[in-house]
Amino acid sequence: QNGLLQKLLQEDTHDYDLIVIGGGSGGLSCAKEAAILGKKVMVLDFVVPSPQGSSWGLGGTCVNVGCIPKKLMHQAALLGQALQDSRKFGWDYSQQGA
């Protein structure tokens, strides 16, 4: 709509061995492996900001709002439960700041 694509198409051509569509976990892994093998790679990733203003992009859902953050929260919950359970086995600790 703003003519950016037209401007890019009028410039010198660009030569890539691989163009990856999507900057999620799979796309970035593919691009990295190709680059390691000496290939010239372009990654295309498009993100529409959410109504809350979030504009996370590269890494995709898993890295930014899915698997990885969920695993961090799950591990924190497990740690809290393990600390509570440890008292049953004779561990003693103080809860500072609680």
Secondary structure, 3 states (H helix, E strand, C coil): CCCHHHHHHHCCCCCCCEEEECCEHHHHHHHHHHHHCCCCEEEECCCCCCCCCCCCCCEHHHHHCCHHHHHHHHHHHHHHHHHHHHHHHCCCCCCCCC
